């Protein structure tokens, strides 16, 4: 009876915690996507959520640089069987860990079946220890990254006010939507020179998605161009930590608050959590066929 009670208690604890997987993407490079990911994750961690950043820009990853950390091992080392998954997890702040991308494998074609199996095993285990796993995807879109994005629960799309950035962000969302109409998108305008420009960018993307794809997306907000952000990057300290009261930090607080509010109102069901792994397995099977 004691064992049964302990088992029921363990199951209840597991049922109250569902790990959300989030892919942070941009249509083009240079929009500050990785910096957004770092500070978004830090803000979640500061609110006592257990957060892991996984740098999926293998070969060009820079999350560890933005955090001012040295990564002993990377995701590449793990995939190649050189270390365990525990050995690639590095701690930054309380509640915030990260996995560096590493280098040497820039193409999915270089991945063996062994690497895919290790990837799936790792993510299956990591979901047990975190509330949020953020995947910082490489800039642009490849067949591999697009397929991977379709496996996660949420997609945060980071754009700037530049027309090319807006166009590329829409193209990426359109492709994913055509493959999976249920996928949720969250919009962020980064480095806006003015509030009006930032809000206009978000409205343009939202309206275009609604008009041409009949898809509603959620605007998380805009982050202004802020000199303190550039200073923080040079100092290799997230601006949310180095300059917590700057305009960008205040904007990030609002973005995270809106995301969490929407997440609370639209919770992921327990049956949906394992869909991340099952979809990854589907990607693996598709590649093998």
N, C-alpha and C positions, 0 to 999 in steps of 0.2 A: 504493500500500500504506500509506503514511504517513497519507493522508487517511482510508482505511478504518479504520485503527487508532484515529485520533482520534475518528472517528464512533462506533466501538464503545465507547470510553472515555466519551464524552459520554452515550451511551445508558445505560451502566451506572450513571453518576452520577445520572441522572434516575430510574432504577429504584430507587435506594436512598432516595429522598426522595419521600414522598407527602403532599401538603398535606391536612390534615384541616379540614373546615369545620364549625363549631359554632355553633348558634343558642342564645343564652341568653335564656330567656323566663320570664315570670311570669303567673299568671292575673289578677292585679290589680296596681295601682300601689302604691307605698309599701313594697315589700318589700326594697328595696336592691339591685335587680337590676343596675343600671348600676355601682354601686360594687363589687358582686361581680365583674362582668365585668372591670373595670379591674384589680382586685387578682389575679384568677385569671390574667389575661394577663401581668401583671408577674411573677408567680411563675414562669410558664412561661419568660419571657424571661430571668429570673435563672438558669435552668438551661440557658442557651445554646440555647434554641429560638427560631427566628425567628417573631415573632408580629405579627399585624396585627389591630387592632380596627376594625370598621366600624360606625359608629353608624347603625342603620337606623330609628331613631326620628326620621324626617325631620319637621322642624317643631318638635320638642320635645327634640331631642338635647342631652345634657349631658356626654358623655364628655370633651370637651376641657376643660370646667370642672372636672371631678373630677381631671383631670391637671394643672390649673393652667396650661393652655396657651391661646394665641390661635391660632385656625385662620384662615389667610388665605383659603383656599378650602375649599369643602365638597362633599359628594357631590351636592348640588343644583346647584352651579355646573358640575360635570363633566357631569351628565346633561343640562343645558341647553346644552352645547357651549361653555361660556365658558372652559374650560381643559382641559388634558390630565390623564390619570389620575395622572401623576407629580406634577403640581402640587397635587393634593389629599392626597397622602400626607405626613403630618407625623411627625417623629421625636420620641419622648419619651425613652426610655432606650435603651441598647444592646440591640439585638434586638427592640425594641418600637416599632412605628409605629401611627398611628391615622388614620382618615378621619372627619371630623366630618359630622354629618347635614345641618346647614344648616336652612333654613326656606323656606316658600313653597309646598310641595307636600305637603299632608297626606293626599291621597287618590290612590289608584291611578288614578282616573278622569282625573286631571290629567296622567298620563303618556302621552306620544306613542310611536309605534312607534320613532322615532328614539332616545328615551330608553331604551327597553328594549334596543335593539341596543347602545347604549353601555354599559349595565349588564352585559350578557352579555360583551361584549368585555373590559371592565375586570376582571371576576372571572376570566375565562379567563387573562388576563395575570398577575394577582396571585398565582394559584396557583403560578406558577413561582418565586416569590421568597420564599415563606413556608412554614413547617412547619405553622402553625395560623392560620386566619382565624376570628376570633370576631365574630359578628354580634349586636350588642346590639339586640334587637328592642324595639319599643314595648310598653308594658304592655297587657294584655288581648289580644284576638284579633279580627282582621278577616279577611275572605276572602283578601285579598292576603297578609297576614303568615302565615296558616296554610298557604297554598299554598307560600310561600317556605320555610317551615320544613320542608316535606316534601322539599325538594330537597337539604338539607344532610346531612352524614354523621351527626352527633350532635346531640342536643338536651339541654341542661342546663336543668332546671326548678327555679326558685328559689321557695320558699314560706316563709312564716313559720308560727308556731304558731296563728295566728288561724283559726277555722273557715271564714271566707269565703275566705281565701287558699288553704286546703287544698282546698276544694270547687272553686274556680276552676282550680287547678292540675290537679286530676283531670279536670275537664271538657275542658281543653285537650288533655291527653294522650289522652283517650278519642276526641276528634274526629280527631286525627292518626292514632291507631292504627286507627280504622275505615277510614281512607283508605290507610294503609300499615302493615301488620302487622309489617314487618321493621324499622321505625324504632327506633333505640336511644334510650332515655331515661336520664338521669342525674339523681338527685334531690339537692337541697341544701336544708337548712333554715337560714334566715338569721335573725339577731337573736333567737335562742332565750334566754329568760330563765333557763332552767336546762337542764342536760344531759338530764334525764329528759324534759322537754317537747320538746326537739329530737329526741331519739331516738323518742319516741312519734309525733311528726308524720311522720317518715320511715317508720316502721313502718305507720302508717295508710294512707299513700299507696301504699306497696309492696303491702300486703295487699289493698287495694281493687282495684288493677290486676290482681293475680293472681287474685282471687276472681271478679271480674265480667268481666274481659277476657282471662283466661288469659295475661297478659303479664308477664314478669319484667323488673323494672327494677333498676338498680344504685344503691344509696345511696352517694353520695360523702362525705356527712358533714354536720355541723352547725357553724355559726358562732355563738358566743355574743354576746349583747348586750354591747357593750364601749364604755366611755366614750372610749377612745382612738380608736375609729373615728369618732365624732362630731367629735372634735378635728381629726382628719386631714381630714375633709370640709370643715370650716371653714377649714382652712389650705390647701385645694386641693392636697393631697399624698396619694397612695395610702397607706393605713395600712401596707402591706407595706414601704414605703420609709421612712415617717416613724417608725413604731413597730414595727420588725421582730420584737420579742420579746413584743408584747402577745398576749393570748389569741386574738384574732381572727386575727392573723398566723400563730400556731402552728396554728390550725385550718385555715387556708388551705393551709399546707404539706402537711398530711395529705390534704386534698381533692385537691390537684394530684397528689400521690404516688399516690393510689388511681386517679385518672383515667389517669395515664400507665402504671401497672401493667396496668390493664385494656386500654388501647390497645395495649400491647406484646404481651399475650396474645391479642388479637383484632385483628391488623393489617388495615388497609384494603388490599385488593388494587389493583394498578395499574388494572385494568379498572373499578374502582369510582370512581376519582378523577374521571374525566370524566363520571360520572353526575350530578354536581352541575350541570355546564353543560348536559347534555342535558335534565335535569329543568327547569332554568330556561327553556330553549327551549320545553319543553312548556307551561310556564305562559304564556309569551309567545304561543304559538300558540293556546292556549285562550282567552286574552283577545281575540285578534283575530277569532275565529270567532263 
